[in-house]
C-alpha cells in the first residue's frame, strides 16, 4: 500500500497502480489488456490465489482466439482484465504455410 488510497500490486518485476476512485459507468465500460508471454502461467497464479471465490468475481479460463490466447477476470468494481498471450505474426505465417 503506497497510501490509504493507492496500492501497487506486484507480480515479479511487474506492477500496476490501483487507486481508490470509482465511477460505476466508467468501470463497467473499461477493459484493461495485459499482454504476457505465457497466459497459462498467469492463469495458474490467479487460480492458485483463488481470487474468484475469495472476492466473488468472474474469472474466465484461457481460450484460444484468432488474435491470441486470452483469460479474463472482472474485478470487484466491474473492470474487465484480459490477460493475453498474443499470436505473433511469425506464428501466423508458419501456420499459414503448413
Buried (B, 14 or more C-beta within 10 A) or exposed (E): EEEEEEBEEEEEEEEEEBEEEEEEEEBEEBEEEBEBEEBBEBBEEBEEEEBBEEEEBEBBEBEEEEEBBBBBBBBEBBBBBBBBBBBEEEEEEEEEEE
